[in-house]
Amino acid sequence: MSWCTMRVVTICLPESYVEGVDELIGQNKYPNRSEVIRIAIRDLLVDELWGDRKPSNSLPLVAQLQKLAQVQDLPQKPPS
């Protein structure tokens, strides 16, 4: 990422998102939470605004993440 002036933005995230971000950092895929969130927002903007977006029948990213969070919050059935 090129160096530019950055602004601080405070956001609220579901606990499962924070845990996922921390897991990515723990896997050494990203150096910190800010970088994970910057990359996610950049990719969203490329897809939604700046890139050649192709129509898709899939759910928007936010809906996909909400659905994933709901699935992760469900109690797991013990193996039979």
Secondary structure in CASP SS format (residue, H / E / C, confidence):
PFRMAT SS
TARGET T0000
AUTHOR 0000-0000-0000
METHOD secondary structure of the structure
MODEL  1
M C 1.00
S C 1.00
W C 1.00
C C 1.00
T C 1.00
M C 1.00
R C 1.00
V C 1.00
V C 1.00
T C 1.00
I C 1.00
C C 1.00
L C 1.00
P C 1.00
E H 1.00
S H 1.00
Y H 1.00
V H 1.00
E H 1.00
G H 1.00
V H 1.00
D H 1.00
E H 1.00
L H 1.00
I H 1.00
G H 1.00
Q C 1.00
N C 1.00
K C 1.00
Y C 1.00
P C 1.00
N C 1.00
R H 1.00
S H 1.00
E H 1.00
V H 1.00
I H 1.00
R H 1.00
I H 1.00
A H 1.00
I H 1.00
R H 1.00
D H 1.00
L H 1.00
L H 1.00
V H 1.00
D H 1.00
E H 1.00
L H 1.00
W H 1.00
G C 1.00
D C 1.00
R C 1.00
K C 1.00
P C 1.00
S C 1.00
N C 1.00
S C 1.00
L C 1.00
P C 1.00
L H 1.00
V H 1.00
A H 1.00
Q H 1.00
L H 1.00
Q H 1.00
K H 1.00
L H 1.00
A H 1.00
Q H 1.00
V H 1.00
Q H 1.00
D H 1.00
L C 1.00
P C 1.00
Q C 1.00
K C 1.00
P C 1.00
P C 1.00
S C 1.00
END
